[in-house]
Amino acid sequence: MTDEHVDMPAPQVRERIAFGSNGWPVLGGAILVVLGGAAVALRGATLSDSPSVALIALGALAIVAGLVVSGGLTPVAPGEARVLQLLGRYTGTVRTDGLRWVNPITMRRQISTRIRNHETDVAKVNDADGNPIEIAAVVVWQVEDTARAFFEVDDFVAFVAMQTETAVRHIANSYPYDAHEPGQLSLRDNADEITAKLSTEIAARVASAGVKVIESRITHLAYAPEIAQAMLRRQQAGAVVAARQRIVEGAVGMVEAALNRLDEQNVVDLDEERKAAMVSNLLVVLCSDHQVQPVVNTGSLYQ
């Protein structure tokens, strides 16, 4: 059995909603302030007697204020978020899409919250029996906590890729390719159970990065080329043995039914020796791989 418990450090930061508001009224107000400041400055500069320094300064101040306020306008697309930092300190995350307004002096870092796929490369590992196999998997994941994705790991995309590969290798090492005992889990025969364990382990490994695992599937599973032919012959031998067993079981049942019916209907009276001969002949006919050539007995039953 696999140990799906993974010890990861406790997160130092968690996502919280940042302070913000609808950006459209702010945009309209900033445009009015800039235009008004420009008009005041122009008026002060075009007075008939002498330019008014106070009006020019007031207009310039209004223009600067409008531009500074407009610097807080932040467009947020669907499936994206903005992580805000003020002087290096995390202040919150904006998830509401559209034009938003936040503190103009904060640093706004974009992060995607869309669903993503990651497919591992085909890796050659040893299964629980020590046989070399090739395995690959795909994991469907999504950023759930933007703060942890940014601040708990250096690169959350590379972190998910590395932890996924580690989990795939661990799962491959923990189970055999084929089951050799009744009730034993194997990579080939118990795909649903194995993928469920794989999803659980990947989720435990990437939780510290604020990532949620939606689904994972094994996309490639095969013996390594150096033992593939030997394992194929082994599987074929097992299939032949199983088929022979079914054939023999069916033939014995048919012979038994034939003897019982002959006895019930008194068709012919056979002693034990003739019954044995009849059983032998019927088993040869029913279990033979080739077409049997019939022999017609024109004498008595005993000649």
N, C-alpha and C positions, 0 to 999 in steps of 0.2 A: 504494500500500500504506500501511497505517496504522502508526504507531510506537506500539506498545502499552507501551513502557517509560516509566514515570512515576517521576521522581525525587522521593522522599519522604524526610523526615528519619528517621534511625535511631531506633527506639523507645527511650525512656529507662527504661521499666519494663515488666516482663513478669509475667504471672500466675503465682502460686505458691499452693500449698495452705496454708491457714491452720491454725494449731494449734487443735484443738477436740476435743470428745468428745460422747458420747451425753448428751443433756440430761435424760433421764428419771431416771436415778439422782441427778443433781444436784438436780432438782426435788424428789424425795422427801426427800433429805437436807436441803434448805433448809427444807421444810415442818416436818420434825422439829425442826430447830434453832430455828425461830421459835416453834413450839408449846412446846418445852422452855424457851426463854428466857421466854416468857410465863408458864409455870407457875412457874419459879423466881422471877420478879419478883413474881408474885401471892403466892407463899409468903412471900417476904420482907416483903411489905406487910401480911400478915395474921397475923404472929406475935402471940402472946397478950400477951407482956410489952411489947415495943416493936418497931417496924418495923426490919428489917435493911437498912441502906443498901447493904451489900456485896452481898447477894442481889439487891436491886433493880437495882443497877448491873450485876451480872453478867447478869441476865436481859435488861436493856435492850441490853447489848453483844451478847448472843447473837441477839436479834431483829434488830439492825442488821446483824450479820454474815450472817444468813440472807437478809435482803433484798438486801444487796449481792451476795451470790453468785447469788441468783436473777435479778439484773439482767443476768447474762451469758447467760440462756436466750434462744435465737434460733430461732424457727420458720422453716424453709426449705421452700417449696412446690416440687413438681416443675416443672421448667422455669424455675427461678429460682436466683439465687445471691446471696450477701452479700459485698460488698467491705468489708474491715476497714481502719480507719485508727486509729493510736495517736498522738495529738498531731500530726496532719497527715502522719504517715509511713505508707505502705502496708505492711501486715503480712501480707496474704494474702487468699484468697478461699475461702469456704465454698460448696461445690457439693452436698454430700450433703444430700438432703432429709430432712425430719423435724425433731424438736426437737433442736437442737444447743446446746452450751454453749461459749462463747468468753470471752475476757478481758472482764470487765464494764465496763471503762473505755474500751473501743474504740468507735469510731463505726462503725455497720453500715449500709451503703447498699445498697439492693435494686436488682438489675438482672435483666432478663429474658433468658434464654438460649433462648427459644422461636424457632421459625422464623417469619420475618416476610415480608410482601410489600410492595413499594413500586412504585406505578405512576406514571410521569411524566405530566405534562400533555402534551397535543398541542402540539408545538413546530413552528413554521414555520422551516425552514432551507433553505439551498441545497445541492444535491448536488454531486458532483464536476464535473458539466457546467455548474453555475451555475443549474440549474432550481430554482425554489422548490417544496419538498415539505413535507408534513406528516408527522410521525413521532412515535410514542410507544412506550414499552417498559415492561415489568414486570420487576423483579428480585426473586428469592427469596434472602434472606440470613439470617444468624444470627450472633450474637455468639460469637466463638471465644475471645478473650482479654479477660476482663472488666477487667483492670487497664489495658490499653491503651485500651479503650472509654471508661473513666472519666477517665483522666489524660492521654491524648495529644491529645484534642480536647475542645472545649467541650461540644458536643452531638452524640453519635455518630449519632443518628437524623437530624438535619438534615444532618450531614456526608455520610451515605450518600445522602440525597436529592439534594444538590447535586452530588456526584461522579457519580452515575448520570446526571443530566441532562447534565453536561459530556461524559461518555463517549458518550451517545447522539448529541449534536450533532457530536462529533468523527467518529464512525462515518459519520453521514449526509453530512458534508462530504468524506469520503475515498472514497466510491464513488458511481457513477452510479445513477440509478433504474433505467434499462434498459441492458443491455449492447449495445454497438455493434460489438464485435469478438469473434471466436471465442475462448473461453477467458477472457474478461474477467468479473470478479466484479461483480455488480450487486445492489442492495438487494432488487429484486423477484424475481429468478430464483435467487438463492443464499442463501436464508433460513438454512439450517443453518450455512453457513460464516460468514455475517455475525454471527449470534447467538453463535457460538463466539468470534469476535474481540471482540464486545461484552462477553461474560462475562469474558474475559481482561483486558480493559482496566479494567472496573469493579473486578475483584478487585485489580488492581495499585493502583488509586486508593484503595481503602478498607482495604487491608491495614494501614496505619499506625494505624487505629482499632480493630484487633483484630476485624474483621468478615470472615466467610467468605461468599463468593458461591456459592450452590448452583446457581442457574440464572438465565438472563435470556432474555427473548423480546421481539421486536418485536410490539406489539399493534395498531398502526395505522400504515399506510403508504399515502400517496396524494399525487398532485400537488396543489399549492395550487389553490384554486378559480379564480384568474385565468388559469391556463393549462391547466386540466383538460380543457376542450373541445377545445383545439388538440391536446393530447397524445392525446386519445381518437381524434380523426380521424387522427392519425399512426399510432396502433396499428392502427386499422381499415384504413388504406391498406396497412400492412405485411402484415396478415392477408390482404387481397385479393390482393396480389402473390404471397404464398406459396401461396395456394390456386390461383391461375392457373398458377403454375409447376408445381404438382403435376398439375393437369389436363392441361397441355400435355405434360408428360413421359409421363403415362399414355396420352394420345391418340397420341403418336408411337409408343409401344411397340405399341399395338393395331394401328395402320396397318402397321407393319413386320411384325408377325405375320401380318396378313391377306395382304399381298403375298407373303410367303414361302410361305404355305400354298397360295395360288393357283398359284405357280410349281411347287411340289412336286407337286401333284396334277394339273397341266395342265388346270385348269378352263377358262381362257381365255388367249389369247395377246395380251398388251398391249404396245404399243410404249411408248417413253419418254414421248411426249406424253400418251397415255391414262393411263399410270401417274401422271403429274403431276396430271392432272385428277381421277383417283380419290383421290389423296392429299389434294388440296385439298378435295374434297367430304366425305371422311371427317373431316378436321380441323374443317371447319365444323360437321358434325353433332355431333362429340364435344365440341367446345369452346364451343358456342353456349350462351348463357344462357336462350334461349327454345326452345320446342318447334319443331322443324324440320318444314316442310310438304314431304311427299314429292312428287317429280315423276316420273311414269311415262313412260319412253321407249318408245313403240310402234314406233319405227323401228329402224334398225340402230344399231350401236354408234357409228357416225361421223355420225349425223344426229340 
